[in-house]
């Protein structure tokens, strides 16, 4: 082969042309948009082949160690040409990797594999440049760097552990962005960012927790977002053994059935966990559709357990740590269960919250008791109920239909809930069909009993109009009532005034088919 000094003698201009071609290739490659991957690859290959042909014509071999006998200026030009050639070779290889190294239907794994190969290409290019451009003894350097790598590895042990754990997590894919995960140490949140070193969780308190991947890989992990976000919950309640366990379990099952925040399928379950002289311990198992419903569902379940227990005459048990004598414990023979009297339910209804105690007592004295058997239709959608009905016991299901669609369950009513206020106050029909899911007992307050209160306190009409308007708006937000049915507060006020001008106060309304007795 010819001596490099002879080749370069009087050839500075051609080498400058090769350097110019290499720099032009870099500029053109950066000007092409990143989305045009194939165009970038073709341009890169074109410039690489052009540089290779020009180097071959000049008899310059990029993978030969430089000769120290040439002039400094020429050595700089040769080194620049070789450096640009190796750079274009690396970029051409990377273009092939980005375009053709794919894993079918696994873009995340493909990207990881591409990054690893690209890293190897860059390392190889760097070693080649050191060896063939700067004449660095790579073998000696690698031997020396091996000792340095050991020292660096010990110093960066935790960081490297996080990186390799991140690679394992990315390949295993136990979660993706947007998933809600629960760790064995109790930490939970939605994955908002994941990288080579850490995973970031957005907790229910709206705080971002950064967890090192090595820490995350060592813990047990539950992904509650797959196959969907529905998952099971349970609450434990303790009731005094004042009735047979089967009766108490049935009451708790009824409480779960009347809960609007939990899933109906799979059906909720009641498990009797223990029985002693102090308490019957039960576990209520149910499911929720999404993570965000957990707190609301638990709160509603506890509320309904209290209401159904009070309605059925059950007592909450003493805590296990309480010091109480056996003689003081309630039993089936000695228990004094609470009674849900009409006055108690009236005081709990927002419509009557502003009445004085005497007015509430007077209204309670006029209540009538109605009973409905299981499956009986209490009121159909659009039918007007001229009385306010307060549920004393049992469960009532709300069903609604639109156009020709069949009835669909949209919720349920439990002890303490009320219905019929739209008919009593505004002369409007029910927004859904009401059907007794079990034996139902309600307290009834008719217009004739309520009218004297409005005559004595006309300012109550505005409060009642606001309550009715907001309640109908809530139905619209839930999708159970069309926007065309929502009325403003002024419209409701006019409807109330119209209804109660026409009420014959001393007229007693006829008794429907359901049994009716004085409360």
C-alpha positions as CSV (number, residue, x, y, z in Angstrom):
1,X,0.0,0.0,0.0
2,X,1.2,3.5,-0.8
3,X,2.7,5.6,2.0
4,X,0.1,7.9,3.5
5,X,2.5,10.9,3.3
6,X,2.9,10.4,-0.4
7,X,-0.9,10.2,-0.8
8,X,-1.5,13.4,1.1
9,X,1.3,15.3,-0.6
10,X,-0.4,18.2,-2.4
11,X,-3.9,16.8,-1.6
12,X,-5.1,19.1,1.2
13,X,-8.0,20.4,-1.0
14,X,-9.6,17.0,-1.7
15,X,-9.5,16.2,2.0
16,X,-11.2,19.5,2.8
17,X,-13.9,18.5,0.3
18,X,-14.4,15.2,2.2
19,X,-14.7,17.1,5.5
20,X,-17.2,19.5,3.8
21,X,-19.3,16.5,2.6
22,X,-19.3,15.0,6.1
23,X,-20.4,18.3,7.7
24,X,-23.0,18.8,5.1
25,X,-24.4,15.4,5.8
26,X,-24.8,16.3,9.5
27,X,-26.6,19.6,8.6
28,X,-28.9,17.9,6.1
29,X,-29.7,15.1,8.5
30,X,-30.8,17.5,11.2
31,X,-32.9,19.5,8.8
32,X,-35.0,16.5,7.8
33,X,-38.0,16.2,10.3
34,X,-37.8,13.2,12.7
35,X,-41.0,11.7,11.5
36,X,-39.5,11.1,8.1
37,X,-37.4,8.1,9.3
38,X,-36.9,6.5,6.0
39,X,-35.8,9.8,4.3
40,X,-33.3,10.4,7.1
41,X,-31.9,6.9,6.7
42,X,-31.5,7.2,2.9
43,X,-29.8,10.6,3.2
44,X,-27.4,9.2,5.9
45,X,-26.5,6.2,3.7
46,X,-26.0,8.4,0.7
47,X,-23.5,10.7,2.5
48,X,-21.8,7.7,4.1
49,X,-21.3,6.0,0.7
50,X,-20.1,9.3,-0.8
51,X,-17.5,9.7,1.9
52,X,-16.4,6.1,1.6
53,X,-15.9,6.5,-2.2
54,X,-13.9,9.7,-1.7
55,X,-11.7,8.1,1.0
56,X,-11.2,5.1,-1.2
57,X,-10.1,7.3,-4.1
58,X,-7.7,9.1,-1.8
59,X,-6.4,5.8,-0.5
60,X,-7.3,6.7,3.1
61,X,-8.3,3.7,5.3
62,X,-10.5,4.8,8.3
63,X,-9.7,1.6,10.3
64,X,-5.9,2.0,10.2
65,X,-3.8,3.5,13.0
66,X,-2.6,7.0,12.0
67,X,1.1,7.4,10.9
68,X,3.0,9.8,13.1
69,X,5.3,10.9,10.2
70,X,2.9,13.3,8.5
71,X,2.6,17.0,9.1
72,X,0.3,18.2,11.9
73,X,-2.1,20.0,9.5
74,X,-2.5,16.9,7.4
75,X,-2.9,14.7,10.5
76,X,-5.7,17.0,11.6
77,X,-7.5,16.7,8.3
78,X,-7.1,12.9,8.2
79,X,-8.4,12.7,11.8
80,X,-11.4,14.8,11.0
81,X,-12.2,12.8,7.9
82,X,-12.0,9.5,9.9
83,X,-14.0,10.9,12.7
84,X,-16.8,12.0,10.4
85,X,-16.7,8.7,8.6
86,X,-17.1,6.7,11.8
87,X,-19.9,9.1,12.9
88,X,-21.8,8.6,9.6
89,X,-21.4,4.9,9.9
90,X,-22.8,4.9,13.4
91,X,-25.8,7.0,12.4
92,X,-26.5,4.8,9.4
93,X,-26.5,1.7,11.6
94,X,-28.7,3.5,14.2
95,X,-31.1,4.4,11.3
96,X,-31.4,0.7,10.4
97,X,-31.9,-0.2,14.1
98,X,-34.7,2.4,14.6
99,X,-36.5,1.4,11.4
100,X,-36.2,-2.4,11.2
101,X,-35.5,-3.7,14.8
102,X,-39.1,-4.1,15.9
103,X,-41.0,-6.5,18.2
104,X,-44.4,-7.2,16.8
105,X,-47.2,-5.7,18.9
106,X,-44.7,-4.8,21.7
107,X,-43.5,-1.2,21.0
108,X,-42.3,-0.8,24.6
109,X,-40.0,-3.8,24.4
110,X,-38.9,-2.8,20.9
111,X,-37.9,0.6,22.1
112,X,-35.9,-0.8,25.0
113,X,-34.1,-3.3,22.7
114,X,-33.3,-0.4,20.2
115,X,-31.9,1.7,23.0
116,X,-29.6,-1.1,24.1
117,X,-28.3,-1.7,20.5
118,X,-27.9,2.0,19.9
119,X,-25.8,2.2,23.1
120,X,-23.6,-0.6,21.8
121,X,-23.2,1.1,18.5
122,X,-22.1,4.4,20.1
123,X,-19.6,2.6,22.4
124,X,-18.1,0.8,19.4
125,X,-17.8,4.1,17.5
126,X,-16.1,5.8,20.4
127,X,-13.6,2.9,20.8
128,X,-12.9,3.0,17.0
129,X,-12.4,6.7,17.0
130,X,-10.0,6.4,20.0
131,X,-8.0,3.6,18.3
132,X,-8.0,4.7,14.6
133,X,-8.1,8.5,14.9
134,X,-6.2,9.3,18.1
135,X,-4.0,6.1,18.2
136,X,-5.1,5.4,21.8
137,X,-4.1,1.8,22.9
138,X,-7.7,0.6,23.4
139,X,-6.6,-2.8,24.9
140,X,-4.5,-1.1,27.6
141,X,-7.3,1.5,28.1
142,X,-9.9,-1.2,28.6
143,X,-7.7,-3.1,31.1
144,X,-7.2,0.1,33.0
145,X,-10.9,1.1,32.7
146,X,-11.9,-2.3,34.0
147,X,-10.4,-1.4,37.4
148,X,-12.0,2.0,37.2
149,X,-15.3,0.3,36.2
150,X,-15.3,-1.8,39.3
151,X,-14.7,1.2,41.5
152,X,-17.4,3.1,39.7
153,X,-19.8,0.2,39.9
154,X,-19.3,0.0,43.7
155,X,-19.9,3.7,44.0
156,X,-23.0,3.6,41.8
157,X,-24.3,0.3,43.1
158,X,-27.7,1.6,44.0
159,X,-28.1,3.6,40.8
160,X,-27.1,0.6,38.7
161,X,-29.5,-1.5,40.6
162,X,-32.3,1.0,39.9
163,X,-31.4,1.0,36.2
164,X,-31.3,-2.8,35.8
165,X,-34.5,-3.1,37.8
166,X,-36.1,-0.5,35.5
167,X,-35.1,-2.6,32.5
168,X,-36.7,-5.7,34.1
169,X,-39.9,-3.8,35.0
170,X,-40.1,-2.4,31.4
171,X,-39.7,-5.9,29.9
172,X,-42.0,-7.6,32.4
173,X,-44.6,-4.8,32.2
174,X,-46.4,-5.4,35.4
175,X,-47.9,-1.9,34.9
176,X,-48.2,0.9,32.4
177,X,-48.8,4.6,32.6
178,X,-52.2,5.3,34.0
179,X,-52.5,2.1,36.1
180,X,-53.4,2.1,39.8
181,X,-51.0,-0.1,41.7
182,X,-50.9,-1.2,45.4
183,X,-47.6,-2.2,47.0
184,X,-47.3,-4.7,49.8
185,X,-46.1,-2.0,52.2
186,X,-49.4,-0.1,51.7
187,X,-48.2,2.5,49.2
188,X,-50.7,3.0,46.4
189,X,-51.3,5.4,43.6
190,X,-51.6,5.9,39.8
191,X,-48.5,5.6,37.7
192,X,-47.8,9.0,36.1
193,X,-44.2,8.5,35.1
194,X,-41.7,5.7,34.7
195,X,-38.0,5.9,33.6
196,X,-34.8,3.9,34.0
197,X,-34.3,4.9,37.6
198,X,-37.6,5.4,39.3
199,X,-41.4,5.2,39.0
200,X,-43.7,8.1,40.1
201,X,-47.1,7.5,41.7
202,X,-49.8,10.0,42.1
203,X,-51.5,9.1,45.4
204,X,-55.1,9.7,46.4
205,X,-53.9,12.7,48.4
206,X,-52.6,14.2,45.1
207,X,-49.0,13.8,46.1
208,X,-46.3,12.4,43.8
209,X,-44.2,9.6,45.3
210,X,-41.0,8.7,43.5
211,X,-40.0,5.1,44.1
212,X,-36.6,3.7,43.1
213,X,-37.1,0.8,40.7
214,X,-34.9,-1.5,42.8
215,X,-37.2,-0.9,45.8
216,X,-40.3,-1.4,43.6
217,X,-38.9,-4.7,42.2
218,X,-38.5,-6.2,45.7
219,X,-42.1,-5.5,46.9
220,X,-45.2,-7.4,46.1
221,X,-47.3,-5.4,43.6
222,X,-51.0,-5.5,42.9
223,X,-52.3,-3.9,39.7
224,X,-55.9,-3.1,40.3
225,X,-56.4,-1.5,36.8
226,X,-56.3,-4.8,34.9
227,X,-58.3,-6.3,33.5
228,X,-60.3,-3.3,34.7
229,X,-60.5,-1.1,37.8
230,X,-63.3,-2.9,39.4
231,X,-62.2,-4.7,42.6
232,X,-63.5,-6.0,45.8
233,X,-63.6,-4.3,49.2
234,X,-64.8,-5.4,52.6
235,X,-65.9,-3.9,55.9
236,X,-66.3,-5.5,59.3
237,X,-69.2,-4.7,61.6
238,X,-70.0,-5.9,65.1
239,X,-73.6,-6.2,66.3
240,X,-75.0,-7.2,69.6
241,X,-76.3,-10.8,69.6
242,X,-79.9,-9.7,70.3
243,X,-81.3,-11.8,67.4
244,X,-80.4,-14.9,65.6
245,X,-77.3,-14.7,63.4
246,X,-79.3,-15.6,60.2
247,X,-81.7,-12.6,60.9
248,X,-78.8,-10.2,61.4
249,X,-77.1,-11.5,58.3
250,X,-80.3,-10.9,56.3
251,X,-80.5,-7.3,57.5
252,X,-76.9,-6.7,56.5
253,X,-77.6,-8.3,53.1
254,X,-80.5,-5.9,52.7
255,X,-78.2,-3.0,53.6
256,X,-75.8,-4.0,50.8
257,X,-78.6,-4.5,48.3
258,X,-79.8,-0.9,48.9
259,X,-76.3,0.6,48.4
260,X,-76.1,2.7,45.2
261,X,-72.3,3.0,45.1
262,X,-71.4,-0.7,44.8
263,X,-71.6,-3.2,42.0
264,X,-74.6,-5.5,41.7
265,X,-72.5,-8.1,39.9
266,X,-70.9,-10.1,41.4
267,X,-73.5,-9.8,44.1
268,X,-72.3,-8.6,47.5
269,X,-71.8,-11.1,50.3
270,X,-72.2,-11.3,54.1
271,X,-69.9,-13.6,56.0
272,X,-70.3,-14.4,59.7
273,X,-66.8,-14.3,61.1
274,X,-67.4,-14.9,64.8
275,X,-70.0,-15.2,67.5
276,X,-69.6,-14.8,71.3
277,X,-71.6,-13.3,74.2
278,X,-70.5,-9.8,73.3
279,X,-71.0,-9.6,69.5
280,X,-71.8,-11.2,66.2
281,X,-68.9,-10.2,63.9
282,X,-69.8,-10.0,60.2
283,X,-67.7,-9.2,57.1
284,X,-69.5,-7.4,54.3
285,X,-67.9,-8.1,50.9
286,X,-68.7,-6.0,47.9
287,X,-67.2,-4.6,44.7
288,X,-66.8,-1.1,43.2
289,X,-66.4,-0.1,39.6
290,X,-63.5,2.3,39.9
291,X,-60.8,3.3,42.4
292,X,-62.4,6.7,43.0
293,X,-65.6,5.1,44.3
294,X,-63.9,3.3,47.2
295,X,-64.3,6.0,49.9
296,X,-67.9,6.9,48.8
297,X,-68.9,3.2,48.8
298,X,-67.4,2.5,52.3
299,X,-69.1,5.6,53.7
300,X,-72.5,4.6,52.2
301,X,-72.2,1.0,53.4
302,X,-71.5,2.1,57.0
303,X,-74.4,4.6,56.8
304,X,-76.8,2.0,55.5
305,X,-75.7,-0.5,58.1
306,X,-76.6,2.0,60.8
307,X,-80.0,2.9,59.2
308,X,-81.0,-0.7,58.6
309,X,-79.9,-1.8,62.0
310,X,-81.9,0.9,63.6
311,X,-84.9,0.1,61.5
312,X,-84.7,-3.6,62.4
313,X,-84.1,-3.0,66.1
314,X,-80.4,-4.2,66.1
315,X,-77.8,-2.8,68.4
316,X,-74.1,-2.1,67.7
317,X,-71.8,-4.2,69.9
318,X,-69.5,-2.9,72.5
319,X,-65.8,-2.7,71.4
320,X,-63.7,-5.7,72.3
321,X,-61.5,-3.6,74.6
322,X,-64.5,-2.3,76.6
323,X,-64.7,-3.5,80.2
324,X,-68.3,-4.4,80.8
325,X,-69.9,-7.1,83.0
326,X,-71.9,-9.9,81.5
327,X,-75.0,-8.7,83.3
328,X,-74.8,-5.4,81.4
329,X,-74.6,-7.0,77.9
330,X,-77.8,-6.8,75.8
331,X,-79.4,-10.1,74.9
332,X,-82.5,-11.1,72.9
333,X,-84.6,-10.9,76.0
334,X,-83.2,-7.8,77.6
335,X,-82.3,-5.6,74.7
336,X,-84.1,-2.3,74.2
337,X,-83.7,-1.7,70.4
338,X,-84.0,1.9,69.1
339,X,-87.3,2.8,67.5
340,X,-87.4,4.9,64.3
341,X,-90.4,7.1,65.3
342,X,-91.9,9.5,62.7
343,X,-90.5,12.5,64.5
344,X,-86.9,11.1,64.2
345,X,-87.3,10.7,60.4
346,X,-88.9,14.1,60.0
347,X,-86.0,15.8,61.8
348,X,-83.6,14.1,59.4
349,X,-85.2,15.4,56.2
350,X,-83.9,18.7,54.8
351,X,-87.4,19.8,53.8
352,X,-88.4,20.1,57.5
353,X,-85.0,21.1,58.9
354,X,-86.2,24.8,59.5
355,X,-89.4,23.8,61.3
356,X,-89.6,24.5,65.0
357,X,-89.7,21.5,67.4
358,X,-93.4,22.1,68.0
359,X,-94.1,22.2,64.3
360,X,-92.2,19.0,63.7
361,X,-94.1,17.3,66.5
362,X,-97.4,18.5,65.0
363,X,-96.5,17.2,61.6
364,X,-95.4,13.8,63.1
365,X,-98.7,13.4,64.8
366,X,-100.5,13.6,61.4
367,X,-98.4,10.9,59.7
368,X,-100.0,7.7,58.4
369,X,-98.4,4.3,58.1
370,X,-98.4,2.5,54.7
371,X,-97.1,-1.0,54.0
372,X,-96.2,-2.6,50.6
373,X,-95.5,-6.2,49.9
374,X,-92.4,-7.3,48.0
375,X,-92.6,-6.6,44.3
376,X,-95.5,-4.2,44.5
377,X,-95.4,-1.1,42.4
378,X,-95.6,2.0,44.7
379,X,-95.7,4.6,41.9
380,X,-95.1,4.5,38.2
381,X,-92.9,6.9,36.3
382,X,-94.9,10.1,35.6
383,X,-97.5,9.3,38.3
384,X,-98.1,12.0,40.8
385,X,-98.0,11.2,44.5
386,X,-99.8,13.8,46.5
387,X,-98.0,12.8,49.7
388,X,-94.5,12.7,51.1
389,X,-93.4,9.2,51.8
390,X,-90.6,8.5,54.4
391,X,-89.2,5.0,54.3
392,X,-89.4,3.4,57.7
393,X,-88.2,-0.2,56.8
394,X,-87.4,-2.1,53.7
395,X,-85.8,-1.3,50.4
396,X,-87.4,0.5,47.4
397,X,-85.8,0.3,44.0
398,X,-86.0,3.2,41.5
399,X,-86.4,2.2,37.8
400,X,-86.6,4.5,34.8
401,X,-87.2,4.0,31.1
402,X,-86.7,6.3,28.1
403,X,-88.8,6.1,24.9
404,X,-89.2,2.4,24.1
405,X,-86.4,1.1,26.3
406,X,-87.2,-1.3,29.2
407,X,-87.1,-0.2,32.8
408,X,-83.5,0.1,34.1
409,X,-82.6,0.3,37.8
410,X,-81.1,3.7,38.7
411,X,-80.9,3.5,42.4
412,X,-82.6,2.5,45.6
413,X,-84.1,4.0,48.8
414,X,-83.4,2.8,52.3
415,X,-84.8,3.6,55.7
416,X,-84.6,7.3,56.3
417,X,-84.9,8.2,52.5
418,X,-88.1,9.9,51.2
419,X,-89.9,10.3,47.9
420,X,-93.1,11.9,46.7
421,X,-91.9,15.5,47.5
422,X,-92.3,16.6,43.8
423,X,-96.0,15.6,43.9
424,X,-96.7,17.0,47.4
425,X,-95.1,20.4,46.8
426,X,-95.2,21.0,43.1
427,X,-97.8,18.8,41.6
428,X,-95.3,17.0,39.4
429,X,-95.1,13.3,38.5
430,X,-92.4,10.9,39.8
431,X,-89.2,10.9,37.8
432,X,-88.9,7.1,38.1
433,X,-90.9,4.0,38.8
434,X,-90.8,2.9,42.5
435,X,-91.0,-0.8,43.3
436,X,-90.8,-2.5,46.7
437,X,-87.7,-4.8,46.7
438,X,-88.8,-6.2,50.1
439,X,-91.6,-5.7,52.6
440,X,-91.7,-1.9,52.9
441,X,-93.1,0.3,55.6
442,X,-93.4,4.1,55.0
443,X,-94.7,7.1,56.9
444,X,-97.0,9.3,54.8
445,X,-97.5,13.1,55.1
446,X,-100.3,14.3,52.8
447,X,-101.0,17.8,51.5
448,X,-103.8,18.5,53.9
449,X,-101.4,18.0,56.8
450,X,-98.6,20.0,55.3
451,X,-100.6,23.0,53.9
452,X,-101.1,24.7,57.3
453,X,-97.4,24.9,57.7
454,X,-97.0,26.8,54.5
455,X,-99.9,29.1,55.4
456,X,-98.3,29.9,58.7
457,X,-94.8,30.3,57.3
458,X,-94.9,31.3,53.6
459,X,-91.2,31.9,53.6
460,X,-90.7,28.1,53.7
461,X,-91.9,28.0,50.0
462,X,-88.6,29.6,48.8
463,X,-86.5,27.1,50.8
464,X,-88.6,24.2,49.5
465,X,-88.3,25.5,45.9
466,X,-84.5,25.6,46.2
467,X,-84.3,22.1,47.6
468,X,-86.5,20.7,44.9
469,X,-84.6,22.5,42.1
470,X,-81.2,21.2,43.4
471,X,-82.5,17.7,43.7
472,X,-83.8,17.6,40.2
473,X,-80.5,19.1,39.0
474,X,-78.7,16.2,40.7
475,X,-80.9,13.7,38.8
476,X,-79.9,15.5,35.6
477,X,-76.2,15.3,36.4
478,X,-76.5,11.5,37.1
479,X,-78.1,11.1,33.7
480,X,-81.4,9.8,35.1
481,X,-83.3,12.9,34.2
482,X,-83.1,14.8,31.0
483,X,-82.2,18.5,31.1
484,X,-85.6,19.5,29.7
485,X,-87.1,18.3,33.0
486,X,-84.9,20.5,35.2
487,X,-86.8,23.5,36.6
488,X,-85.4,26.7,38.1
489,X,-86.0,27.8,41.6
490,X,-88.5,30.4,40.5
491,X,-90.4,27.9,38.4
492,X,-90.6,25.5,41.4
493,X,-91.8,28.3,43.6
494,X,-94.6,29.2,41.3
495,X,-95.6,25.5,41.1
496,X,-95.7,25.2,44.9
497,X,-97.8,28.4,45.2
498,X,-100.2,27.0,42.6
499,X,-100.6,23.6,44.3
500,X,-101.2,25.0,47.8
501,X,-103.7,27.6,46.7
502,X,-105.9,24.8,45.5
503,X,-105.5,22.4,48.4
504,X,-108.8,21.9,50.5
505,X,-107.0,21.9,53.9
506,X,-109.7,19.9,55.7
507,X,-110.1,17.4,53.0
508,X,-108.8,13.9,53.8
509,X,-107.3,12.2,50.8
510,X,-108.6,8.8,49.7
511,X,-106.9,5.7,50.9
512,X,-105.0,3.8,48.1
513,X,-104.9,0.0,47.9
514,X,-102.0,-0.4,50.2
515,X,-102.9,-0.8,53.9
516,X,-103.1,2.5,55.8
517,X,-103.1,3.1,59.5
518,X,-102.7,6.1,61.8
519,X,-99.1,6.6,62.9
